């Protein structure tokens, strides 16, 4: 069985706090280190995860 980690809620917390805490890229790093798959849903309205989040995770 493989472990997939959804980091959408990390983005929700960050946007609610209006600061880069928690850091989505750090969450992706931890998820990649301990899991098999990372899931991030970028909504059309960009309410939670932003384009730069996806770009940074792809570069990572």
Phi and psi in radians as a Rosetta constraint file:
Dihedral C 1 N 2 CA 2 C 2 CIRCULARHARMONIC -1.800 0.35
Dihedral N 2 CA 2 C 2 N 3 CIRCULARHARMONIC 2.617 0.35
Dihedral C 2 N 3 CA 3 C 3 CIRCULARHARMONIC -1.778 0.35
Dihedral N 3 CA 3 C 3 N 4 CIRCULARHARMONIC 2.086 0.35
Dihedral C 3 N 4 CA 4 C 4 CIRCULARHARMONIC -1.857 0.35
Dihedral N 4 CA 4 C 4 N 5 CIRCULARHARMONIC 2.358 0.35
Dihedral C 4 N 5 CA 5 C 5 CIRCULARHARMONIC -2.037 0.35
Dihedral N 5 CA 5 C 5 N 6 CIRCULARHARMONIC 2.133 0.35
Dihedral C 5 N 6 CA 6 C 6 CIRCULARHARMONIC -1.633 0.35
Dihedral N 6 CA 6 C 6 N 7 CIRCULARHARMONIC 2.090 0.35
Dihedral C 6 N 7 CA 7 C 7 CIRCULARHARMONIC -1.817 0.35
Dihedral N 7 CA 7 C 7 N 8 CIRCULARHARMONIC 0.294 0.35
Dihedral C 7 N 8 CA 8 C 8 CIRCULARHARMONIC -1.007 0.35
Dihedral N 8 CA 8 C 8 N 9 CIRCULARHARMONIC -0.741 0.35
Dihedral C 8 N 9 CA 9 C 9 CIRCULARHARMONIC -1.221 0.35
Dihedral N 9 CA 9 C 9 N 10 CIRCULARHARMONIC -0.385 0.35
Dihedral C 9 N 10 CA 10 C 10 CIRCULARHARMONIC -1.125 0.35
Dihedral N 10 CA 10 C 10 N 11 CIRCULARHARMONIC -0.754 0.35
Dihedral C 10 N 11 CA 11 C 11 CIRCULARHARMONIC -1.132 0.35
Dihedral N 11 CA 11 C 11 N 12 CIRCULARHARMONIC -0.652 0.35
Dihedral C 11 N 12 CA 12 C 12 CIRCULARHARMONIC -1.063 0.35
Dihedral N 12 CA 12 C 12 N 13 CIRCULARHARMONIC -0.813 0.35
Dihedral C 12 N 13 CA 13 C 13 CIRCULARHARMONIC -1.082 0.35
Dihedral N 13 CA 13 C 13 N 14 CIRCULARHARMONIC -0.776 0.35
Dihedral C 13 N 14 CA 14 C 14 CIRCULARHARMONIC -1.066 0.35
Dihedral N 14 CA 14 C 14 N 15 CIRCULARHARMONIC -0.799 0.35
Dihedral C 14 N 15 CA 15 C 15 CIRCULARHARMONIC -1.153 0.35
Dihedral N 15 CA 15 C 15 N 16 CIRCULARHARMONIC -0.634 0.35
Dihedral C 15 N 16 CA 16 C 16 CIRCULARHARMONIC -1.163 0.35
Dihedral N 16 CA 16 C 16 N 17 CIRCULARHARMONIC -0.604 0.35
Dihedral C 16 N 17 CA 17 C 17 CIRCULARHARMONIC -1.463 0.35
Dihedral N 17 CA 17 C 17 N 18 CIRCULARHARMONIC -0.301 0.35
Dihedral C 17 N 18 CA 18 C 18 CIRCULARHARMONIC 1.056 0.35
Dihedral N 18 CA 18 C 18 N 19 CIRCULARHARMONIC 0.526 0.35
Dihedral C 18 N 19 CA 19 C 19 CIRCULARHARMONIC -2.459 0.35
Dihedral N 19 CA 19 C 19 N 20 CIRCULARHARMONIC 2.940 0.35
Dihedral C 19 N 20 CA 20 C 20 CIRCULARHARMONIC -1.482 0.35
Dihedral N 20 CA 20 C 20 N 21 CIRCULARHARMONIC 0.933 0.35
Dihedral C 20 N 21 CA 21 C 21 CIRCULARHARMONIC -2.517 0.35
Dihedral N 21 CA 21 C 21 N 22 CIRCULARHARMONIC 2.026 0.35
Dihedral C 21 N 22 CA 22 C 22 CIRCULARHARMONIC -1.339 0.35
Dihedral N 22 CA 22 C 22 N 23 CIRCULARHARMONIC 2.689 0.35
Dihedral C 22 N 23 CA 23 C 23 CIRCULARHARMONIC -1.418 0.35
Dihedral N 23 CA 23 C 23 N 24 CIRCULARHARMONIC 2.067 0.35
Dihedral C 23 N 24 CA 24 C 24 CIRCULARHARMONIC -1.148 0.35
Dihedral N 24 CA 24 C 24 N 25 CIRCULARHARMONIC -0.640 0.35
Dihedral C 24 N 25 CA 25 C 25 CIRCULARHARMONIC -1.176 0.35
Dihedral N 25 CA 25 C 25 N 26 CIRCULARHARMONIC -0.681 0.35
Dihedral C 25 N 26 CA 26 C 26 CIRCULARHARMONIC -1.119 0.35
Dihedral N 26 CA 26 C 26 N 27 CIRCULARHARMONIC -0.703 0.35
Dihedral C 26 N 27 CA 27 C 27 CIRCULARHARMONIC -1.088 0.35
Dihedral N 27 CA 27 C 27 N 28 CIRCULARHARMONIC -0.704 0.35
Dihedral C 27 N 28 CA 28 C 28 CIRCULARHARMONIC -1.129 0.35
Dihedral N 28 CA 28 C 28 N 29 CIRCULARHARMONIC -0.696 0.35
Dihedral C 28 N 29 CA 29 C 29 CIRCULARHARMONIC -1.072 0.35
Dihedral N 29 CA 29 C 29 N 30 CIRCULARHARMONIC -0.822 0.35
Dihedral C 29 N 30 CA 30 C 30 CIRCULARHARMONIC -1.114 0.35
Dihedral N 30 CA 30 C 30 N 31 CIRCULARHARMONIC -0.744 0.35
Dihedral C 30 N 31 CA 31 C 31 CIRCULARHARMONIC -1.101 0.35
Dihedral N 31 CA 31 C 31 N 32 CIRCULARHARMONIC -0.722 0.35
Dihedral C 31 N 32 CA 32 C 32 CIRCULARHARMONIC -1.184 0.35
Dihedral N 32 CA 32 C 32 N 33 CIRCULARHARMONIC -0.613 0.35
Dihedral C 32 N 33 CA 33 C 33 CIRCULARHARMONIC -1.192 0.35
Dihedral N 33 CA 33 C 33 N 34 CIRCULARHARMONIC -0.614 0.35
Dihedral C 33 N 34 CA 34 C 34 CIRCULARHARMONIC -1.961 0.35
Dihedral N 34 CA 34 C 34 N 35 CIRCULARHARMONIC -0.118 0.35
Dihedral C 34 N 35 CA 35 C 35 CIRCULARHARMONIC -2.157 0.35
Dihedral N 35 CA 35 C 35 N 36 CIRCULARHARMONIC -3.072 0.35
Dihedral C 35 N 36 CA 36 C 36 CIRCULARHARMONIC -1.919 0.35
Dihedral N 36 CA 36 C 36 N 37 CIRCULARHARMONIC -0.270 0.35
Dihedral C 36 N 37 CA 37 C 37 CIRCULARHARMONIC -2.694 0.35
Dihedral N 37 CA 37 C 37 N 38 CIRCULARHARMONIC 2.482 0.35
Dihedral C 37 N 38 CA 38 C 38 CIRCULARHARMONIC -1.999 0.35
Dihedral N 38 CA 38 C 38 N 39 CIRCULARHARMONIC 2.345 0.35
Dihedral C 38 N 39 CA 39 C 39 CIRCULARHARMONIC -2.068 0.35
Dihedral N 39 CA 39 C 39 N 40 CIRCULARHARMONIC 2.296 0.35
Dihedral C 39 N 40 CA 40 C 40 CIRCULARHARMONIC -2.465 0.35
Dihedral N 40 CA 40 C 40 N 41 CIRCULARHARMONIC 2.114 0.35
Dihedral C 40 N 41 CA 41 C 41 CIRCULARHARMONIC -1.734 0.35
Dihedral N 41 CA 41 C 41 N 42 CIRCULARHARMONIC 2.079 0.35
Dihedral C 41 N 42 CA 42 C 42 CIRCULARHARMONIC -1.675 0.35
Dihedral N 42 CA 42 C 42 N 43 CIRCULARHARMONIC 1.953 0.35
Dihedral C 42 N 43 CA 43 C 43 CIRCULARHARMONIC -1.264 0.35
Dihedral N 43 CA 43 C 43 N 44 CIRCULARHARMONIC 2.695 0.35
Dihedral C 43 N 44 CA 44 C 44 CIRCULARHARMONIC -1.035 0.35
Dihedral N 44 CA 44 C 44 N 45 CIRCULARHARMONIC -0.640 0.35
Dihedral C 44 N 45 CA 45 C 45 CIRCULARHARMONIC -1.492 0.35
Dihedral N 45 CA 45 C 45 N 46 CIRCULARHARMONIC -0.025 0.35
Dihedral C 45 N 46 CA 46 C 46 CIRCULARHARMONIC 0.971 0.35
Dihedral N 46 CA 46 C 46 N 47 CIRCULARHARMONIC 0.601 0.35
Dihedral C 46 N 47 CA 47 C 47 CIRCULARHARMONIC -1.164 0.35
Dihedral N 47 CA 47 C 47 N 48 CIRCULARHARMONIC -0.579 0.35
Dihedral C 47 N 48 CA 48 C 48 CIRCULARHARMONIC -2.014 0.35
Dihedral N 48 CA 48 C 48 N 49 CIRCULARHARMONIC -1.471 0.35
Dihedral C 48 N 49 CA 49 C 49 CIRCULARHARMONIC -1.282 0.35
Dihedral N 49 CA 49 C 49 N 50 CIRCULARHARMONIC 2.457 0.35
Dihedral C 49 N 50 CA 50 C 50 CIRCULARHARMONIC -1.869 0.35
Dihedral N 50 CA 50 C 50 N 51 CIRCULARHARMONIC 2.897 0.35
Dihedral C 50 N 51 CA 51 C 51 CIRCULARHARMONIC -1.008 0.35
Dihedral N 51 CA 51 C 51 N 52 CIRCULARHARMONIC -0.734 0.35
Dihedral C 51 N 52 CA 52 C 52 CIRCULARHARMONIC -1.141 0.35
Dihedral N 52 CA 52 C 52 N 53 CIRCULARHARMONIC -0.484 0.35
Dihedral C 52 N 53 CA 53 C 53 CIRCULARHARMONIC -1.092 0.35
Dihedral N 53 CA 53 C 53 N 54 CIRCULARHARMONIC -0.858 0.35
Dihedral C 53 N 54 CA 54 C 54 CIRCULARHARMONIC -1.103 0.35
Dihedral N 54 CA 54 C 54 N 55 CIRCULARHARMONIC -0.754 0.35
Dihedral C 54 N 55 CA 55 C 55 CIRCULARHARMONIC -1.047 0.35
Dihedral N 55 CA 55 C 55 N 56 CIRCULARHARMONIC -0.788 0.35
Dihedral C 55 N 56 CA 56 C 56 CIRCULARHARMONIC -1.146 0.35
Dihedral N 56 CA 56 C 56 N 57 CIRCULARHARMONIC -0.678 0.35
Dihedral C 56 N 57 CA 57 C 57 CIRCULARHARMONIC -1.201 0.35
Dihedral N 57 CA 57 C 57 N 58 CIRCULARHARMONIC -0.666 0.35
Dihedral C 57 N 58 CA 58 C 58 CIRCULARHARMONIC -1.119 0.35
Dihedral N 58 CA 58 C 58 N 59 CIRCULARHARMONIC -0.728 0.35
Dihedral C 58 N 59 CA 59 C 59 CIRCULARHARMONIC -1.124 0.35
Dihedral N 59 CA 59 C 59 N 60 CIRCULARHARMONIC -0.599 0.35
